[in-house]
Amino acid sequence: MQRWQGLDDVPGDWGRSVVTIGVFDGVHRGHQRIVARAVEAAARLDLPVVVITFDPHPVEVVRPGSHPPLLCSVRRRVQLLGGEGCDAVCVLPFTLEFSRLGPDEFVRAVLADRLHARWVVVGENFRFGHRAAGDVPLLAELGEKYDFGAEGVPLLSEQGDHGEHGVTISSSGIRDWLNQGDVARAAEDLGRPHRVEGVVVRGQQRGRALGFPTANLETAPHTAIPADGVYAGWLARLDPEGQEEQRWPAAISVGTNPTFDGREQTVEAYALDRDDLDLYGTHVAVDFAARLRGMVRFDSAEALTEQMHRDVDEARDLVGGTS
């Protein structure tokens, strides 16, 4: 799969293609449905699939200071999109100038002149152009002008317990589940566990002193971190390209360590039954499977240690590990 950083990276001899467009933060099940429809159309037309995504998040450019927490990094987003079967991902720098392009200018500059779109697949709520003036009907109308077809894919919704129409799967909805600590529900909508990445740095090393050495993650700005609490999941070591090298079942702590009067939120993962890992300076990922409990202030380190043993046992029951 090819990755292009902006339209200037598109090969000069690039031919006709099927294109899908969106931020695709998280590449959740709704996004996967849209990309799958583009892959189906590409197979029918015998053409490659190009995914257009944006960095930074358009909301931050249009309304500075309102950057939403990101469900995954741009690198992770590109990897996930590649796994859905696309042939190329074009990461468009979203600038104030770009945001001011009218719908016709956007279609001509992005879809027609550089990617030579033959068919365009988007979500049915897709908006484009200055002040989001363009919608799917306008995209189809402009497609007649620039020689491509367009379709809007219905958004994916979860059905209720009694078959009634449920809530639409969305990145903002997943962020809400994470804010509530409901990582299991977030995983259902994502189609996989929510992942937080970071570089392992030296913390207060209290976990090691209590018998549970943890990897303390330094995360990127705007990372979507679940609510404070203790979780079961996995810790994975990543290579320089972000590919997983090794993973371990883990108990994960998110919070300020109130027992020790901490003030800064940290993400720490203890690889179950492992005290021999040296991960300092390593890029790692933490995948969240289930929430075990909220964050609690204990009266003593001894009481905290007793609870940590119970947390580890519960995590082991959920995600594995040796006893």
C-alpha positions in Angstrom: 0.0 0.0 0.0 1.2 3.5 -0.8 1.1 6.5 1.5 1.0 10.0 0.0 1.6 13.1 2.1 -0.5 15.6 0.2 -1.5 15.8 -3.4 2.0 16.5 -4.6 3.0 13.0 -3.6 0.5 11.4 -6.0 2.5 9.9 -8.9 2.3 11.9 -12.1 1.2 8.8 -14.1 -1.6 7.9 -11.6 -4.7 6.8 -13.6 -8.4 6.4 -12.8 -9.3 5.3 -9.3 -12.1 4.8 -6.9 -11.9 7.3 -4.0 -13.3 7.5 -0.6 -13.0 10.6 1.7 -13.2 11.2 5.4 -11.3 11.9 8.6 -11.8 8.2 9.5 -10.5 8.7 13.1 -10.5 5.3 14.7 -11.4 3.5 11.4 -14.4 2.1 13.3 -17.0 -0.3 11.9 -18.9 2.5 10.2 -15.7 3.6 8.4 -14.9 0.0 7.5 -18.3 -0.3 5.8 -17.6 2.7 3.6 -14.2 1.5 2.7 -15.5 -2.0 2.0 -18.1 -0.4 -0.4 -15.2 1.4 -2.2 -13.3 -1.8 -2.5 -16.3 -3.5 -4.0 -16.7 -0.8 -6.5 -13.0 -0.9 -7.4 -13.2 -4.6 -8.0 -16.1 -4.1 -10.3 -14.3 -1.4 -12.2 -10.9 -3.0 -12.0 -9.4 0.1 -10.5 -7.3 0.9 -7.4 -8.8 2.4 -4.2 -7.5 5.6 -2.7 -8.5 6.8 0.7 -8.3 10.6 1.4 -7.9 11.5 5.0 -6.9 14.7 6.8 -4.3 15.9 9.3 -4.7 17.9 11.5 -8.4 17.2 12.4 -10.5 19.7 10.4 -12.3 20.9 13.5 -9.1 22.2 15.0 -8.5 24.4 11.9 -12.1 25.6 11.6 -12.5 26.2 15.4 -9.1 26.5 16.9 -8.8 25.1 20.4 -11.6 22.5 19.9 -9.4 19.6 18.8 -11.2 16.4 19.7 -9.3 13.5 21.4 -8.0 11.3 18.6 -8.9 7.6 18.6 -5.7 6.8 16.8 -2.6 8.4 15.4 -2.3 9.3 11.7 0.2 6.4 11.3 -2.1 4.0 13.0 -5.0 5.3 10.9 -3.1 4.7 7.7 -2.2 1.1 8.8 -5.8 0.3 9.6 -7.0 1.7 6.3 -4.4 -0.4 4.5 -5.7 -3.5 6.4 -9.2 -2.7 4.9 -8.0 -3.3 1.4 -7.2 0.1 0.0 -4.3 0.6 -2.4 -3.2 4.1 -1.3 -3.9 6.6 1.5 -3.5 10.3 0.8 -3.1 12.3 4.0 -4.1 15.8 3.1 -2.8 18.6 5.2 -5.9 20.5 6.4 -5.1 24.2 6.4 -7.2 27.3 6.7 -6.6 28.0 3.0 -7.7 24.4 2.1 -10.9 24.9 4.3 -11.8 27.9 2.2 -12.0 26.0 -1.1 -15.6 26.0 -2.5 -17.2 22.6 -3.3 -16.4 22.9 -7.0 -12.8 23.8 -6.3 -12.4 20.9 -3.9 -13.7 18.4 -6.4 -11.6 19.7 -9.2 -8.4 20.0 -7.3 -8.6 16.8 -5.3 -10.8 14.3 -7.1 -10.5 15.3 -10.8 -7.1 16.8 -11.4 -4.9 14.6 -9.2 -6.7 11.4 -8.5 -8.7 11.1 -11.7 -11.6 9.7 -9.8 -13.9 7.3 -11.6 -16.2 6.6 -8.6 -16.4 8.3 -5.2 -17.8 6.6 -2.1 -18.6 8.6 1.0 -20.8 8.4 4.1 -24.4 9.7 3.5 -23.7 12.6 5.9 -20.5 13.7 4.0 -20.0 17.4 3.7 -17.3 19.2 1.9 -16.1 22.6 0.7 -16.1 26.0 2.5 -18.6 26.1 5.4 -19.5 22.5 4.6 -21.6 23.8 1.7 -21.3 20.5 -0.3 -23.3 17.3 0.3 -23.8 14.0 -1.4 -26.3 15.3 -4.0 -24.0 18.1 -4.9 -21.0 15.7 -5.1 -23.0 13.6 -7.6 -23.9 16.7 -9.6 -20.3 17.8 -9.8 -19.4 14.2 -10.7 -21.3 14.6 -13.9 -19.2 17.7 -14.7 -15.9 16.0 -13.9 -16.7 12.5 -15.2 -17.1 10.4 -12.1 -20.0 8.7 -10.3 -20.7 9.1 -6.6 -22.7 7.3 -3.9 -23.4 7.9 -0.2 -23.3 4.9 2.1 -25.9 4.7 4.8 -24.4 5.1 8.3 -24.0 2.0 10.4 -26.2 1.8 13.5 -26.4 -0.7 16.4 -29.8 -2.3 16.8 -31.5 -2.2 20.2 -32.2 -5.2 22.3 -35.7 -5.5 20.7 -34.6 -4.8 17.1 -35.4 -1.1 17.2 -33.1 1.3 15.3 -30.1 2.0 17.5 -27.5 4.7 17.9 -25.3 5.5 14.8 -21.7 4.3 15.3 -19.5 7.4 15.2 -16.1 8.6 16.4 -17.7 11.1 18.7 -19.8 8.3 20.2 -16.8 6.2 20.8 -15.1 9.1 22.5 -18.1 9.3 24.8 -17.8 5.6 25.7 -14.2 6.1 26.5 -15.0 9.1 28.7 -17.3 6.8 30.7 -14.6 4.2 30.9 -16.7 1.8 28.9 -13.9 0.4 26.8 -15.9 -2.8 26.1 -18.6 -0.8 24.3 -15.9 1.3 22.5 -14.3 -1.9 21.3 -17.7 -3.1 19.9 -18.0 0.0 17.8 -14.4 0.0 16.8 -14.3 -3.6 15.9 -11.2 -4.1 18.0 -9.9 -2.9 21.4 -9.2 0.8 21.8 -5.4 1.4 21.6 -3.3 4.1 23.3 0.3 4.5 22.1 3.3 6.2 23.6 6.9 6.0 24.6 7.8 4.4 27.8 9.4 6.9 30.2 10.6 6.7 33.8 7.8 7.5 36.3 7.9 7.4 40.1 8.6 3.7 40.0 6.1 3.1 42.8 4.7 0.1 40.9 8.1 -1.6 40.9 8.4 -0.9 44.7 5.1 -2.6 45.2 5.9 -5.6 43.1 4.2 -4.6 39.9 6.7 -2.9 37.6 4.7 -0.8 35.0 5.4 0.7 31.7 4.6 4.4 32.0 3.5 5.9 28.7 4.2 9.4 27.5 1.3 9.9 25.0 0.9 12.3 22.2 -1.2 15.4 22.6 -5.0 15.0 21.9 -4.8 11.2 22.6 -8.2 9.7 23.5 -7.5 8.2 26.9 -10.2 6.3 28.8 -11.6 7.5 32.1 -9.5 7.1 35.2 -9.6 3.5 36.5 -8.1 0.1 36.3 -8.4 -2.0 33.2 -7.6 -5.4 31.7 -5.9 -5.5 28.3 -2.6 -6.0 26.6 0.8 -4.3 26.3 2.6 -4.5 23.0 6.0 -3.4 21.9 6.1 -1.7 18.5 8.8 -1.5 15.9 9.9 1.9 14.3 7.1 1.5 11.7 4.5 1.0 14.4 4.1 -2.7 13.7 3.6 -5.0 16.7 6.6 -7.0 17.7 5.5 -8.7 20.9 2.5 -8.5 23.2 1.6 -9.5 26.8 -1.6 -9.6 28.8 -1.7 -6.6 31.1 -3.4 -4.8 34.0 -3.6 -1.1 33.1 -3.9 1.9 35.4 -5.2 5.3 34.2 -5.3 8.1 36.7 -3.4 10.4 39.0 -2.4 7.8 41.7 -4.5 9.4 44.4 -3.1 7.2 47.1 0.2 9.1 46.6 -1.4 12.5 46.0 -0.6 12.5 42.3 -1.8 15.3 40.1 -0.9 14.3 36.6 -2.9 11.7 34.7 -0.7 8.7 33.7 -1.3 5.6 31.7 0.7 2.6 33.1 0.6 -1.0 32.1 1.9 -4.0 34.1 2.6 -7.1 31.9 1.1 -9.9 33.9 3.7 -11.9 35.8 6.6 -10.2 34.1 9.3 -8.3 36.1 12.1 -8.8 33.5 11.0 -6.3 30.8 13.1 -3.3 30.0 11.0 -1.1 27.8 12.4 2.4 28.6 12.5 4.5 25.5 10.4 1.9 23.5 7.3 2.8 21.6 4.5 0.7 22.9 0.8 0.3 22.6 -1.8 -0.5 25.3 -5.1 -2.2 24.2 -8.0 -1.9 26.5 -10.3 -4.9 26.9 -12.4 -4.3 30.0 -12.8 -1.9 33.0 -12.1 -3.6 36.4 -12.9 -0.7 38.7 -12.7 3.1 39.2 -9.7 4.9 40.7 -9.7 4.8 44.5 -7.6 6.5 47.1 -6.4 3.9 49.6 -5.4 4.5 53.2 -2.0 2.9 52.9 0.4 1.4 50.4 -0.3 -2.0 51.9 -4.1 -1.7 51.2 -3.3 -0.6 47.6 -1.0 -3.6 47.1 -3.7 -6.0 48.3 -6.1 -4.5 45.8 -3.5 -4.6 43.0 -3.1 -8.4 43.6 -6.9 -8.7 43.2 -6.8 -6.5 40.0 -4.1 -8.7 38.5 -6.0 -11.9 39.3 -9.1 -10.4 37.6 -7.1 -9.2 34.6 -5.5 -12.6 34.3 -9.0 -14.3 34.3 -10.1 -11.9 31.5 -7.1 -11.7 29.2 -4.8 -14.6 30.1 -1.3 -14.9 31.6 0.4 -17.3 33.9 -0.6 -18.0 37.4 
